[in-house]
Amino acid sequence: MTDDRKKTGLDRKLVALNEPHEVRSWTKSLSCTEAQLREAVKAVGNSAEAVRLHLKKK
């Protein structure tokens, strides 16, 4: 994702773990811990939809 926190759109389709503000945003929106988020990205890639589906299965 971009460093500009105001930008959305395509950026919301990918989970970027290298930006602390994005990790906070994703953990809040997906109701998961950072460890769960990182595990999901490792398992299914950084597609937000794939991560959502993976976390719902847990």
CORBELNOR-V144324 format. One record per residue. RES is the residue in one letter. SS is DSSP state (~ for helix, > for strand, _ for the rest). NEAR is the number of other ideal C-beta (glycine too) atoms within 10 Angstrom. D_FIRST is the distance of its C-alpha to the first C-alpha in Angstrom with 1 decimal. Layout:
BEGIN
((RES	SS	NEAR	D_FIRST) (RES	SS	NEAR	D_FIRST))
END
This chain:
BEGIN
((M	_	21	0.0) (T	_	13	3.7) (D	_	8	6.7) (D	_	8	8.4) (R	_	12	9.0) (K	_	5	11.1) (K	_	11	8.9) (T	_	11	8.9) (G	~	7	10.2) (L	~	9	8.6) (D	~	14	5.2) (R	~	13	7.8) (K	~	12	9.1) (L	>	15	7.1) (V	_	24	7.4) (A	_	15	5.8) (L	_	15	9.1) (N	_	7	8.9) (E	_	14	8.0) (P	~	9	11.2) (H	~	11	10.4) (E	~	19	7.9) (V	~	16	10.7) (R	~	11	13.2) (S	~	16	11.8) (W	~	23	11.7) (T	~	16	15.0) (K	~	9	16.5) (S	~	11	15.6) (L	~	18	16.7) (S	_	8	19.6) (C	_	18	19.3) (T	_	10	19.4) (E	~	13	16.9) (A	~	9	19.2) (Q	~	16	19.3) (L	~	20	15.5) (R	~	15	15.5) (E	~	16	18.6) (A	~	23	17.3) (V	~	20	14.3) (K	~	11	17.0) (A	~	11	19.4) (V	~	16	17.6) (G	_	12	14.3) (N	_	15	10.7) (S	>	14	11.7) (A	~	16	11.6) (E	~	11	15.1) (A	~	15	16.4) (V	~	23	15.4) (R	~	17	17.1) (L	~	12	20.1) (H	~	20	20.4) (L	~	17	20.4) (K	~	8	23.0) (K	~	7	25.3) (K	_	8	25.5))
END
